[in-house]
Amino acid sequence: MKPEIHPTYEIARVSCSCGNVFETRSTVSELRSELCNECHPFFTGKQKLVDTGGRVERFQRRYGERKKSADAQA
């Protein structure tokens, strides 16, 4: 390996949107995550919907209205 071409591998602090903070190793000193083992449904056993940016509502607005207008024309 060539010397001085590899990035430094340091301790990184990972913070989740639920408030959980833990340390790991990475080339970046600070990381942010939306899900972790404390809040992910697979690990907690609780079912919850993770809707990013209101995609479900946007889908219902687009295609829900289209169905109503098709019924009105018939």
PQR file with spaces between the fields and no chain letter, atoms N, CA, C, O and H, PARSE charges and radii, in Angstrom:
ATOM       1  N    MET     1       0.835   -1.186    0.000 -0.4000 1.5000
ATOM       2  CA   MET     1       0.000    0.000    0.000 -0.0000 2.0000
ATOM       3  C    MET     1       0.878    1.246    0.000  0.5500 1.7000
ATOM       4  O    MET     1       1.943    1.276    0.615 -0.5500 1.4000
ATOM       5  N    LYS     2       0.417    2.247   -0.686 -0.4000 1.5000
ATOM       6  CA   LYS     2       1.138    3.506   -0.716 -0.0000 2.0000
ATOM       7  C    LYS     2       0.878    4.267    0.575  0.5500 1.7000
ATOM       8  O    LYS     2      -0.251    4.292    1.065 -0.5500 1.4000
ATOM       9  H    LYS     2      -0.448    2.222   -1.186  0.4000 1.0000
ATOM      10  N    PRO     3       1.892    4.875    1.119 -0.5600 1.5000
ATOM      11  CA   PRO     3       1.691    5.637    2.366  0.2800 2.0000
ATOM      12  C    PRO     3       0.965    6.955    2.105  0.5500 1.7000
ATOM      13  O    PRO     3       1.129    7.565    1.048 -0.5500 1.4000
ATOM      14  N    GLU     4       0.170    7.384    3.068 -0.4000 1.5000
ATOM      15  CA   GLU     4      -0.498    8.692    3.098 -0.0000 2.0000
ATOM      16  C    GLU     4      -1.545    8.909    2.009  0.5500 1.7000
ATOM      17  O    GLU     4      -1.825   10.056    1.659 -0.5500 1.4000
ATOM      18  H    GLU     4       0.036    6.888    3.926  0.4000 1.0000
ATOM      19  N    ILE     5      -2.139    7.834    1.456 -0.4000 1.5000
ATOM      20  CA   ILE     5      -3.221    8.040    0.487 -0.0000 2.0000
ATOM      21  C    ILE     5      -4.563    7.592    1.043  0.5500 1.7000
ATOM      22  O    ILE     5      -5.605    7.881    0.454 -0.5500 1.4000
ATOM      23  H    ILE     5      -1.912    6.902    1.740  0.4000 1.0000
ATOM      24  N    HIS     6      -4.551    6.890    2.171 -0.4000 1.5000
ATOM      25  CA   HIS     6      -5.782    6.379    2.752 -0.0000 2.0000
ATOM      26  C    HIS     6      -6.347    7.379    3.755  0.5500 1.7000
ATOM      27  O    HIS     6      -5.585    8.028    4.472 -0.5500 1.4000
ATOM      28  H    HIS     6      -3.704    6.656    2.649  0.4000 1.0000
ATOM      29  N    PRO     7      -7.675    7.510    3.816 -0.5600 1.5000
ATOM      30  CA   PRO     7      -8.280    8.438    4.781  0.2800 2.0000
ATOM      31  C    PRO     7      -8.104    7.925    6.208  0.5500 1.7000
ATOM      32  O    PRO     7      -7.911    6.730    6.434 -0.5500 1.4000
ATOM      33  N    THR     8      -8.173    8.840    7.154 -0.4000 1.5000
ATOM      34  CA   THR     8      -8.047    8.449    8.553 -0.0000 2.0000
ATOM      35  C    THR     8      -9.329    7.762    9.002  0.5500 1.7000
ATOM      36  O    THR     8     -10.429    8.170    8.628 -0.5500 1.4000
ATOM      37  H    THR     8      -8.329    9.811    6.970  0.4000 1.0000
ATOM      38  N    TYR     9      -9.178    6.734    9.794 -0.4000 1.5000
ATOM      39  CA   TYR     9     -10.293    5.932   10.289 -0.0000 2.0000
ATOM      40  C    TYR     9     -10.422    6.236   11.766  0.5500 1.7000
ATOM      41  O    TYR     9      -9.635    5.745   12.575 -0.5500 1.4000
ATOM      42  H    TYR     9      -8.284    6.403   10.097  0.4000 1.0000
ATOM      43  N    GLU    10     -11.414    7.045   12.125 -0.4000 1.5000
ATOM      44  CA   GLU    10     -11.530    7.545   13.491 -0.0000 2.0000
ATOM      45  C    GLU    10     -12.860    7.152   14.121  0.5500 1.7000
ATOM      46  O    GLU    10     -13.730    6.594   13.453 -0.5500 1.4000
ATOM      47  H    GLU    10     -12.053    7.443   11.468  0.4000 1.0000
ATOM      48  N    ILE    11     -13.012    7.441   15.397 -0.4000 1.5000
ATOM      49  CA   ILE    11     -14.259    7.168   16.105 -0.0000 2.0000
ATOM      50  C    ILE    11     -15.319    8.167   15.642  0.5500 1.7000
ATOM      51  O    ILE    11     -15.088    9.376   15.637 -0.5500 1.4000
ATOM      52  H    ILE    11     -12.305    7.894   15.940  0.4000 1.0000
ATOM      53  N    ALA    12     -16.486    7.641   15.252 -0.4000 1.5000
ATOM      54  CA   ALA    12     -17.577    8.479   14.747 -0.0000 2.0000
ATOM      55  C    ALA    12     -18.754    8.420   15.707  0.5500 1.7000
ATOM      56  O    ALA    12     -19.056    7.367   16.269 -0.5500 1.4000
ATOM      57  H    ALA    12     -16.673    6.659   15.257  0.4000 1.0000
ATOM      58  N    ARG    13     -19.405    9.538   15.889 -0.4000 1.5000
ATOM      59  CA   ARG    13     -20.592    9.646   16.741 -0.0000 2.0000
ATOM      60  C    ARG    13     -21.816    9.628   15.831  0.5500 1.7000
ATOM      61  O    ARG    13     -21.959   10.486   14.960 -0.5500 1.4000
ATOM      62  H    ARG    13     -19.159   10.394   15.432  0.4000 1.0000
ATOM      63  N    VAL    14     -22.699    8.650   16.033 -0.4000 1.5000
ATOM      64  CA   VAL    14     -23.905    8.499   15.222 -0.0000 2.0000
ATOM      65  C    VAL    14     -25.095    8.933   16.060  0.5500 1.7000
ATOM      66  O    VAL    14     -25.303    8.421   17.160 -0.5500 1.4000
ATOM      67  H    VAL    14     -22.583    7.953   16.741  0.4000 1.0000
ATOM      68  N    SER    15     -25.880    9.879   15.543 -0.4000 1.5000
ATOM      69  CA   SER    15     -27.075   10.337   16.255 -0.0000 2.0000
ATOM      70  C    SER    15     -28.302   10.043   15.391  0.5500 1.7000
ATOM      71  O    SER    15     -28.337   10.350   14.199 -0.5500 1.4000
ATOM      72  H    SER    15     -25.711   10.295   14.650  0.4000 1.0000
ATOM      73  N    CYS    16     -29.298    9.445   16.025 -0.4000 1.5000
ATOM      74  CA   CYS    16     -30.532    9.065   15.342 -0.0000 2.0000
ATOM      75  C    CYS    16     -31.588   10.142   15.573  0.5500 1.7000
ATOM      76  O    CYS    16     -31.478   10.932   16.510 -0.5500 1.4000
ATOM      77  H    CYS    16     -29.270    9.197   16.994  0.4000 1.0000
ATOM      78  N    SER    17     -32.609   10.172   14.720 -0.4000 1.5000
ATOM      79  CA   SER    17     -33.680   11.157   14.878 -0.0000 2.0000
ATOM      80  C    SER    17     -34.516   10.891   16.124  0.5500 1.7000
ATOM      81  O    SER    17     -35.208   11.793   16.597 -0.5500 1.4000
ATOM      82  H    SER    17     -32.698    9.530   13.959  0.4000 1.0000
ATOM      83  N    CYS    18     -34.470    9.663   16.673 -0.4000 1.5000
ATOM      84  CA   CYS    18     -35.214    9.351   17.894 -0.0000 2.0000
ATOM      85  C    CYS    18     -34.469    9.821   19.140  0.5500 1.7000
ATOM      86  O    CYS    18     -35.033    9.797   20.234 -0.5500 1.4000
ATOM      87  H    CYS    18     -33.908    8.930   16.288  0.4000 1.0000
ATOM      88  N    GLY    19     -33.217   10.245   18.996 -0.4000 1.5000
ATOM      89  CA   GLY    19     -32.444   10.731   20.129 -0.0000 2.0000
ATOM      90  C    GLY    19     -31.359    9.781   20.585  0.5500 1.7000
ATOM      91  O    GLY    19     -30.540   10.152   21.426 -0.5500 1.4000
ATOM      92  H    GLY    19     -32.759   10.264   18.107  0.4000 1.0000
ATOM      93  N    ASN    20     -31.324    8.570   20.061 -0.4000 1.5000
ATOM      94  CA   ASN    20     -30.303    7.596   20.430 -0.0000 2.0000
ATOM      95  C    ASN    20     -28.958    8.015   19.840  0.5500 1.7000
ATOM      96  O    ASN    20     -28.878    8.421   18.680 -0.5500 1.4000
ATOM      97  H    ASN    20     -31.989    8.269   19.378  0.4000 1.0000
ATOM      98  N    VAL    21     -27.902    7.913   20.649 -0.4000 1.5000
ATOM      99  CA   VAL    21     -26.554    8.266   20.205 -0.0000 2.0000
ATOM     100  C    VAL    21     -25.632    7.103   20.531  0.5500 1.7000
ATOM     101  O    VAL    21     -25.662    6.571   21.641 -0.5500 1.4000
ATOM     102  H    VAL    21     -27.966    7.583   21.591  0.4000 1.0000
ATOM     103  N    PHE    22     -24.805    6.705   19.550 -0.4000 1.5000
ATOM     104  CA   PHE    22     -23.822    5.654   19.792 -0.0000 2.0000
ATOM     105  C    PHE    22     -22.572    5.946   18.982  0.5500 1.7000
ATOM     106  O    PHE    22     -22.571    6.813   18.108 -0.5500 1.4000
ATOM     107  H    PHE    22     -24.781    7.137   18.649  0.4000 1.0000
ATOM     108  N    GLU    23     -21.506    5.210   19.283 -0.4000 1.5000
ATOM     109  CA   GLU    23     -20.232    5.434   18.612 -0.0000 2.0000
ATOM     110  C    GLU    23     -19.847    4.219   17.788  0.5500 1.7000
ATOM     111  O    GLU    23     -20.122    3.079   18.162 -0.5500 1.4000
ATOM     112  H    GLU    23     -21.506    4.505   19.993  0.4000 1.0000
ATOM     113  N    THR    24     -19.208    4.485   16.665 -0.4000 1.5000
ATOM     114  CA   THR    24     -18.666    3.458   15.793 -0.0000 2.0000
ATOM     115  C    THR    24     -17.406    4.033   15.162  0.5500 1.7000
ATOM     116  O    THR    24     -16.937    5.092   15.578 -0.5500 1.4000
ATOM     117  H    THR    24     -18.985    5.411   16.361  0.4000 1.0000
ATOM     118  N    ARG    25     -16.864    3.367   14.184 -0.4000 1.5000
ATOM     119  CA   ARG    25     -15.672    3.884   13.517 -0.0000 2.0000
ATOM     120  C    ARG    25     -15.995    4.167   12.059  0.5500 1.7000
ATOM     121  O    ARG    25     -16.691    3.391   11.405 -0.5500 1.4000
ATOM     122  H    ARG    25     -17.245    2.506   13.846  0.4000 1.0000
ATOM     123  N    SER    26     -15.483    5.289   11.554 -0.4000 1.5000
ATOM     124  CA   SER    26     -15.748    5.692   10.181 -0.0000 2.0000
ATOM     125  C    SER    26     -14.713    6.726    9.757  0.5500 1.7000
ATOM     126  O    SER    26     -13.912    7.188   10.570 -0.5500 1.4000
ATOM     127  H    SER    26     -14.917    5.920   12.085  0.4000 1.0000
ATOM     128  N    THR    27     -14.738    7.081    8.486 -0.4000 1.5000
ATOM     129  CA   THR    27     -13.872    8.151    8.007 -0.0000 2.0000
ATOM     130  C    THR    27     -14.495    9.518    8.249  0.5500 1.7000
ATOM     131  O    THR    27     -13.824   10.542    8.116 -0.5500 1.4000
ATOM     132  H    THR    27     -15.389    6.706    7.826  0.4000 1.0000
ATOM     133  N    VAL    28     -15.778    9.537    8.606 -0.4000 1.5000
ATOM     134  CA   VAL    28     -16.496   10.767    8.922 -0.0000 2.0000
ATOM     135  C    VAL    28     -16.672   10.822   10.433  0.5500 1.7000
ATOM     136  O    VAL    28     -16.982    9.804   11.050 -0.5500 1.4000
ATOM     137  H    VAL    28     -16.323    8.705    8.714  0.4000 1.0000
ATOM     138  N    SER    29     -16.482   11.987   11.039 -0.4000 1.5000
ATOM     139  CA   SER    29     -16.513   12.073   12.500 -0.0000 2.0000
ATOM     140  C    SER    29     -17.919   12.098   13.081  0.5500 1.7000
ATOM     141  O    SER    29     -18.109   11.691   14.227 -0.5500 1.4000
ATOM     142  H    SER    29     -16.230   12.815   10.537  0.4000 1.0000
ATOM     143  N    GLU    30     -18.921   12.569   12.317 -0.4000 1.5000
ATOM     144  CA   GLU    30     -20.291   12.639   12.832 -0.0000 2.0000
ATOM     145  C    GLU    30     -21.273   12.196   11.757  0.5500 1.7000
ATOM     146  O    GLU    30     -21.198   12.644   10.613 -0.5500 1.4000
ATOM     147  H    GLU    30     -18.767   12.899   11.386  0.4000 1.0000
ATOM     148  N    LEU    31     -22.202   11.305   12.134 -0.4000 1.5000
ATOM     149  CA   LEU    31     -23.205   10.788   11.210 -0.0000 2.0000
ATOM     150  C    LEU    31     -24.592   11.006   11.794  0.5500 1.7000
ATOM     151  O    LEU    31     -24.761   11.025   13.014 -0.5500 1.4000
ATOM     152  H    LEU    31     -22.262   10.941   13.064  0.4000 1.0000
ATOM     153  N    ARG    32     -25.598   11.172   10.914 -0.4000 1.5000
ATOM     154  CA   ARG    32     -26.992   11.303   11.338 -0.0000 2.0000
ATOM     155  C    ARG    32     -27.802   10.238   10.623  0.5500 1.7000
ATOM     156  O    ARG    32     -27.601    9.976    9.437 -0.5500 1.4000
ATOM     157  H    ARG    32     -25.461   11.156    9.924  0.4000 1.0000
ATOM     158  N    SER    33     -28.729    9.623   11.365 -0.4000 1.5000
ATOM     159  CA   SER    33     -29.540    8.546   10.822 -0.0000 2.0000
ATOM     160  C    SER    33     -31.004    8.773   11.175  0.5500 1.7000
ATOM     161  O    SER    33     -31.312    9.376   12.203 -0.5500 1.4000
ATOM     162  H    SER    33     -28.892    9.836   12.328  0.4000 1.0000
ATOM     163  N    GLU    34     -31.906    8.290   10.322 -0.4000 1.5000
ATOM     164  CA   GLU    34     -33.338    8.394   10.603 -0.0000 2.0000
ATOM     165  C    GLU    34     -33.824    7.226   11.447  0.5500 1.7000
ATOM     166  O    GLU    34     -34.744    7.388   12.248 -0.5500 1.4000
ATOM     167  H    GLU    34     -31.656    7.800    9.487  0.4000 1.0000
ATOM     168  N    LEU    35     -33.223    6.050   11.283 -0.4000 1.5000
ATOM     169  CA   LEU    35     -33.638    4.853   12.011 -0.0000 2.0000
ATOM     170  C    LEU    35     -32.424    4.181   12.638  0.5500 1.7000
ATOM     171  O    LEU    35     -31.327    4.206   12.081 -0.5500 1.4000
ATOM     172  H    LEU    35     -32.475    5.918   10.632  0.4000 1.0000
ATOM     173  N    CYS    36     -32.637    3.578   13.809 -0.4000 1.5000
ATOM     174  CA   CYS    36     -31.584    2.822   14.485 -0.0000 2.0000
ATOM     175  C    CYS    36     -32.212    1.599   15.138  0.5500 1.7000
ATOM     176  O    CYS    36     -33.404    1.344   14.966 -0.5500 1.4000
ATOM     177  H    CYS    36     -33.528    3.558   14.262  0.4000 1.0000
ATOM     178  N    ASN    37     -31.424    0.852   15.879 -0.4000 1.5000
ATOM     179  CA   ASN    37     -31.951   -0.352   16.518 -0.0000 2.0000
ATOM     180  C    ASN    37     -32.918   -0.034   17.651  0.5500 1.7000
ATOM     181  O    ASN    37     -33.662   -0.919   18.073 -0.5500 1.4000
ATOM     182  H    ASN    37     -30.456    1.059   16.019  0.4000 1.0000
ATOM     183  N    GLU    38     -32.937    1.179   18.151 -0.4000 1.5000
ATOM     184  CA   GLU    38     -33.859    1.565   19.220 -0.0000 2.0000
ATOM     185  C    GLU    38     -35.247    1.935   18.696  0.5500 1.7000
ATOM     186  O    GLU    38     -36.226    1.832   19.434 -0.5500 1.4000
ATOM     187  H    GLU    38     -32.333    1.899   17.807  0.4000 1.0000
ATOM     188  N    CYS    39     -35.350    2.363   17.436 -0.4000 1.5000
ATOM     189  CA   CYS    39     -36.644    2.816   16.924 -0.0000 2.0000
ATOM     190  C    CYS    39     -37.112    2.065   15.678  0.5500 1.7000
ATOM     191  O    CYS    39     -38.230    2.302   15.222 -0.5500 1.4000
ATOM     192  H    CYS    39     -34.554    2.447   16.836  0.4000 1.0000
ATOM     193  N    HIS    40     -36.302    1.169   15.109 -0.4000 1.5000
ATOM     194  CA   HIS    40     -36.703    0.432   13.918 -0.0000 2.0000
ATOM     195  C    HIS    40     -37.736   -0.635   14.284  0.5500 1.7000
ATOM     196  O    HIS    40     -37.545   -1.345   15.271 -0.5500 1.4000
ATOM     197  H    HIS    40     -35.393    0.977   15.479  0.4000 1.0000
ATOM     198  N    PRO    41     -38.829   -0.769   13.518 -0.5600 1.5000
ATOM     199  CA   PRO    41     -39.893   -1.725   13.848  0.2800 2.0000
ATOM     200  C    PRO    41     -39.417   -3.176   13.935  0.5500 1.7000
ATOM     201  O    PRO    41     -39.979   -3.951   14.709 -0.5500 1.4000
ATOM     202  N    PHE    42     -38.416   -3.555   13.177 -0.4000 1.5000
ATOM     203  CA   PHE    42     -37.916   -4.926   13.230 -0.0000 2.0000
ATOM     204  C    PHE    42     -37.332   -5.247   14.601  0.5500 1.7000
ATOM     205  O    PHE    42     -37.542   -6.342   15.121 -0.5500 1.4000
ATOM     206  H    PHE    42     -37.960   -2.925   12.549  0.4000 1.0000
ATOM     207  N    PHE    43     -36.606   -4.310   15.184 -0.4000 1.5000
ATOM     208  CA   PHE    43     -35.960   -4.539   16.470 -0.0000 2.0000
ATOM     209  C    PHE    43     -36.889   -4.277   17.651  0.5500 1.7000
ATOM     210  O    PHE    43     -36.747   -4.918   18.692 -0.5500 1.4000
ATOM     211  H    PHE    43     -36.435   -3.421   14.761  0.4000 1.0000
ATOM     212  N    THR    44     -37.832   -3.353   17.517 -0.4000 1.5000
ATOM     213  CA   THR    44     -38.711   -3.014   18.633 -0.0000 2.0000
ATOM     214  C    THR    44     -39.935   -3.915   18.706  0.5500 1.7000
ATOM     215  O    THR    44     -40.520   -4.064   19.779 -0.5500 1.4000
ATOM     216  H    THR    44     -37.947   -2.832   16.671  0.4000 1.0000
ATOM     217  N    GLY    45     -40.335   -4.519   17.596 -0.4000 1.5000
ATOM     218  CA   GLY    45     -41.528   -5.354   17.579 -0.0000 2.0000
ATOM     219  C    GLY    45     -42.806   -4.546   17.459  0.5500 1.7000
ATOM     220  O    GLY    45     -43.897   -5.116   17.495 -0.5500 1.4000
ATOM     221  H    GLY    45     -39.860   -4.398   16.725  0.4000 1.0000
ATOM     222  N    LYS    46     -42.700   -3.242   17.318 -0.4000 1.5000
ATOM     223  CA   LYS    46     -43.864   -2.369   17.169 -0.0000 2.0000
ATOM     224  C    LYS    46     -43.984   -1.964   15.710  0.5500 1.7000
ATOM     225  O    LYS    46     -42.997   -1.607   15.067 -0.5500 1.4000
ATOM     226  H    LYS    46     -41.814   -2.779   17.288  0.4000 1.0000
ATOM     227  N    GLN    47     -45.201   -2.025   15.199 -0.4000 1.5000
ATOM     228  CA   GLN    47     -45.438   -1.635   13.817 -0.0000 2.0000
ATOM     229  C    GLN    47     -45.704   -0.142   13.767  0.5500 1.7000
ATOM     230  O    GLN    47     -46.569    0.360   14.485 -0.5500 1.4000
ATOM     231  H    GLN    47     -46.003   -2.315   15.721  0.4000 1.0000
ATOM     232  N    LYS    48     -44.972    0.569   12.930 -0.4000 1.5000
ATOM     233  CA   LYS    48     -45.259    1.979   12.720 -0.0000 2.0000
ATOM     234  C    LYS    48     -44.942    2.324   11.279  0.5500 1.7000
ATOM     235  O    LYS    48     -44.070    1.712   10.663 -0.5500 1.4000
ATOM     236  H    LYS    48     -44.270    0.161   12.347  0.4000 1.0000
ATOM     237  N    LEU    49     -45.643    3.291   10.751 -0.4000 1.5000
ATOM     238  CA   LEU    49     -45.468    3.711    9.376 -0.0000 2.0000
ATOM     239  C    LEU    49     -44.414    4.795    9.325  0.5500 1.7000
ATOM     240  O    LEU    49     -44.510    5.801   10.027 -0.5500 1.4000
ATOM     241  H    LEU    49     -46.352    3.788   11.251  0.4000 1.0000
ATOM     242  N    VAL    50     -43.412    4.589    8.495 -0.4000 1.5000
ATOM     243  CA   VAL    50     -42.379    5.590    8.301 -0.0000 2.0000
ATOM     244  C    VAL    50     -42.660    6.230    6.950  0.5500 1.7000
ATOM     245  O    VAL    50     -42.265    5.700    5.911 -0.5500 1.4000
ATOM     246  H    VAL    50     -43.334    3.772    7.924  0.4000 1.0000
ATOM     247  N    ASP    51     -43.334    7.356    6.966 -0.4000 1.5000
ATOM     248  CA   ASP    51     -43.737    8.050    5.748 -0.0000 2.0000
ATOM     249  C    ASP    51     -42.765    9.192    5.511  0.5500 1.7000
ATOM     250  O    ASP    51     -42.704   10.132    6.302 -0.5500 1.4000
ATOM     251  H    ASP    51     -43.655    7.787    7.810  0.4000 1.0000
ATOM     252  N    THR    52     -42.009    9.116    4.432 -0.4000 1.5000
ATOM     253  CA   THR    52     -41.033   10.152    4.142 -0.0000 2.0000
ATOM     254  C    THR    52     -41.647   11.187    3.222  0.5500 1.7000
ATOM     255  O    THR    52     -41.902   10.913    2.049 -0.5500 1.4000
ATOM     256  H    THR    52     -42.059    8.352    3.789  0.4000 1.0000
ATOM     257  N    GLY    53     -41.878   12.343    3.737 -0.4000 1.5000
ATOM     258  CA   GLY    53     -42.334   13.464    2.935 -0.0000 2.0000
ATOM     259  C    GLY    53     -43.782   13.405    2.497  0.5500 1.7000
ATOM     260  O    GLY    53     -44.128   14.052    1.508 -0.5500 1.4000
ATOM     261  H    GLY    53     -41.671   12.566    4.689  0.4000 1.0000
ATOM     262  N    GLY    54     -44.644   12.672    3.167 -0.4000 1.5000
ATOM     263  CA   GLY    54     -46.061   12.645    2.834 -0.0000 2.0000
ATOM     264  C    GLY    54     -46.376   11.965    1.522  0.5500 1.7000
ATOM     265  O    GLY    54     -47.290   12.388    0.814 -0.5500 1.4000
ATOM     266  H    GLY    54     -44.363   12.146    3.970  0.4000 1.0000
ATOM     267  N    ARG    55     -45.644   10.926    1.182 -0.4000 1.5000
ATOM     268  CA   ARG    55     -45.852   10.249   -0.093 -0.0000 2.0000
ATOM     269  C    ARG    55     -47.211    9.567   -0.169  0.5500 1.7000
ATOM     270  O    ARG    55     -47.835    9.536   -1.230 -0.5500 1.4000
ATOM     271  H    ARG    55     -44.901   10.583    1.758  0.4000 1.0000
ATOM     272  N    VAL    56     -47.669    9.021    0.951 -0.4000 1.5000
ATOM     273  CA   VAL    56     -48.969    8.345    0.953 -0.0000 2.0000
ATOM     274  C    VAL    56     -50.078    9.351    0.681  0.5500 1.7000
ATOM     275  O    VAL    56     -50.967    9.089   -0.129 -0.5500 1.4000
ATOM     276  H    VAL    56     -47.162    9.046    1.813  0.4000 1.0000
ATOM     277  N    GLU    57     -50.036   10.499    1.351 -0.4000 1.5000
ATOM     278  CA   GLU    57     -51.059   11.523    1.139 -0.0000 2.0000
ATOM     279  C    GLU    57     -51.028   12.042   -0.291  0.5500 1.7000
ATOM     280  O    GLU    57     -52.075   12.282   -0.892 -0.5500 1.4000
ATOM     281  H    GLU    57     -49.314   10.712    2.009  0.4000 1.0000
ATOM     282  N    ARG    58     -49.827   12.216   -0.834 -0.4000 1.5000
ATOM     283  CA   ARG    58     -49.705   12.696   -2.204 -0.0000 2.0000
ATOM     284  C    ARG    58     -50.305   11.681   -3.187  0.5500 1.7000
ATOM     285  O    ARG    58     -50.976   12.063   -4.146 -0.5500 1.4000
ATOM     286  H    ARG    58     -48.976   12.021   -0.346  0.4000 1.0000
ATOM     287  N    PHE    59     -50.063   10.399   -2.945 -0.4000 1.5000
ATOM     288  CA   PHE    59     -50.642    9.358   -3.791 -0.0000 2.0000
ATOM     289  C    PHE    59     -52.161    9.371   -3.710  0.5500 1.7000
ATOM     290  O    PHE    59     -52.840    9.273   -4.731 -0.5500 1.4000
ATOM     291  H    PHE    59     -49.518   10.089   -2.166  0.4000 1.0000
ATOM     292  N    GLN    60     -52.698    9.491   -2.495 -0.4000 1.5000
ATOM     293  CA   GLN    60     -54.145    9.502   -2.324 -0.0000 2.0000
ATOM     294  C    GLN    60     -54.772   10.736   -2.958  0.5500 1.7000
ATOM     295  O    GLN    60     -55.871   10.648   -3.507 -0.5500 1.4000
ATOM     296  H    GLN    60     -52.146    9.570   -1.665  0.4000 1.0000
ATOM     297  N    ARG    61     -54.108   11.872   -2.896 -0.4000 1.5000
ATOM     298  CA   ARG    61     -54.633   13.075   -3.546 -0.0000 2.0000
ATOM     299  C    ARG    61     -54.681   12.900   -5.052  0.5500 1.7000
ATOM     300  O    ARG    61     -55.671   13.259   -5.690 -0.5500 1.4000
ATOM     301  H    ARG    61     -53.216   11.942   -2.450  0.4000 1.0000
ATOM     302  N    ARG    62     -53.614   12.346   -5.627 -0.4000 1.5000
ATOM     303  CA   ARG    62     -53.559   12.201   -7.075 -0.0000 2.0000
ATOM     304  C    ARG    62     -54.570   11.191   -7.600  0.5500 1.7000
ATOM     305  O    ARG    62     -55.355   11.498   -8.497 -0.5500 1.4000
ATOM     306  H    ARG    62     -52.811   12.054   -5.109  0.4000 1.0000
ATOM     307  N    TYR    63     -54.548    9.995   -7.042 -0.4000 1.5000
ATOM     308  CA   TYR    63     -55.334    8.915   -7.609 -0.0000 2.0000
ATOM     309  C    TYR    63     -56.698    8.767   -6.955  0.5500 1.7000
ATOM     310  O    TYR    63     -57.590    8.156   -7.544 -0.5500 1.4000
ATOM     311  H    TYR    63     -53.909    9.746   -6.314  0.4000 1.0000
ATOM     312  N    GLY    64     -56.884    9.295   -5.779 -0.4000 1.5000
ATOM     313  CA   GLY    64     -58.199    9.268   -5.144 -0.0000 2.0000
ATOM     314  C    GLY    64     -59.163   10.195   -5.853  0.5500 1.7000
ATOM     315  O    GLY    64     -60.323    9.836   -6.055 -0.5500 1.4000
ATOM     316  H    GLY    64     -56.159    9.790   -5.300  0.4000 1.0000
ATOM     317  N    GLU    65     -58.714   11.376   -6.233 -0.4000 1.5000
ATOM     318  CA   GLU    65     -59.551   12.334   -6.954 -0.0000 2.0000
ATOM     319  C    GLU    65     -59.854   11.843   -8.361  0.5500 1.7000
ATOM     320  O    GLU    65     -60.938   12.101   -8.884 -0.5500 1.4000
ATOM     321  H    GLU    65     -57.772   11.668   -6.068  0.4000 1.0000
ATOM     322  N    ARG    66     -58.931   11.151   -8.968 -0.4000 1.5000
ATOM     323  CA   ARG    66     -59.131   10.654  -10.315 -0.0000 2.0000
ATOM     324  C    ARG    66     -60.269    9.635  -10.340  0.5500 1.7000
ATOM     325  O    ARG    66     -61.053    9.597  -11.288 -0.5500 1.4000
ATOM     326  H    ARG    66     -58.051   10.941   -8.543  0.4000 1.0000
ATOM     327  N    LYS    67     -60.357    8.813   -9.299 -0.4000 1.5000
ATOM     328  CA   LYS    67     -61.430    7.823   -9.227 -0.0000 2.0000
ATOM     329  C    LYS    67     -62.774    8.514   -9.045  0.5500 1.7000
ATOM     330  O    LYS    67     -63.763    8.097   -9.648 -0.5500 1.4000
ATOM     331  H    LYS    67     -59.720    8.843   -8.529  0.4000 1.0000
ATOM     332  N    LYS    68     -62.832    9.559   -8.229 -0.4000 1.5000
ATOM     333  CA   LYS    68     -64.078   10.290   -8.006 -0.0000 2.0000
ATOM     334  C    LYS    68     -64.547   10.963   -9.290  0.5500 1.7000
ATOM     335  O    LYS    68     -65.740   10.940   -9.592 -0.5500 1.4000
ATOM     336  H    LYS    68     -62.029    9.897   -7.739  0.4000 1.0000
ATOM     337  N    SER    69     -63.638   11.559  -10.045 -0.4000 1.5000
ATOM     338  CA   SER    69     -64.023   12.245  -11.272 -0.0000 2.0000
ATOM     339  C    SER    69     -64.464   11.247  -12.340  0.5500 1.7000
ATOM     340  O    SER    69     -65.321   11.575  -13.161 -0.5500 1.4000
ATOM     341  H    SER    69     -62.669   11.577   -9.799  0.4000 1.0000
ATOM     342  N    ALA    70     -63.904   10.039  -12.351 -0.4000 1.5000
ATOM     343  CA   ALA    70     -64.320    9.016  -13.308 -0.0000 2.0000
ATOM     344  C    ALA    70     -65.731    8.545  -12.990  0.5500 1.7000
ATOM     345  O    ALA    70     -66.500    8.262  -13.909 -0.5500 1.4000
ATOM     346  H    ALA    70     -63.208    9.773  -11.684  0.4000 1.0000
ATOM     347  N    ASP    71     -66.094    8.453  -11.711 -0.4000 1.5000
ATOM     348  CA   ASP    71     -67.447    8.064  -11.320 -0.0000 2.0000
ATOM     349  C    ASP    71     -68.457    9.151  -11.695  0.5500 1.7000
ATOM     350  O    ASP    71     -69.594    8.834  -12.045 -0.5500 1.4000
ATOM     351  H    ASP    71     -65.470    8.684  -10.964  0.4000 1.0000
ATOM     352  N    ALA    72     -68.073   10.396  -11.630 -0.4000 1.5000
ATOM     353  CA   ALA    72     -68.973   11.499  -11.946 -0.0000 2.0000
ATOM     354  C    ALA    72     -69.285   11.543  -13.443  0.5500 1.7000
ATOM     355  O    ALA    72     -70.390   11.927  -13.828 -0.5500 1.4000
ATOM     356  H    ALA    72     -67.149   10.654  -11.346  0.4000 1.0000
ATOM     357  N    GLN    73     -68.333   11.158  -14.287 -0.4000 1.5000
ATOM     358  CA   GLN    73     -68.542   11.177  -15.726 -0.0000 2.0000
ATOM     359  C    GLN    73     -69.471   10.048  -16.174  0.5500 1.7000
ATOM     360  O    GLN    73     -70.152   10.194  -17.189 -0.5500 1.4000
ATOM     361  H    GLN    73     -67.436   10.847  -13.975  0.4000 1.0000
ATOM     362  N    ALA    74     -69.518    8.952  -15.465 -0.4000 1.5000
ATOM     363  CA   ALA    74     -70.318    7.781  -15.877 -0.0000 2.0000
ATOM     364  C    ALA    74     -71.784    7.936  -15.598  0.5500 1.7000
ATOM     365  O    ALA    74     -72.567    7.033  -15.892 -0.5500 1.4000
ATOM     366  H    ALA    74     -68.965    8.833  -14.640  0.4000 1.0000
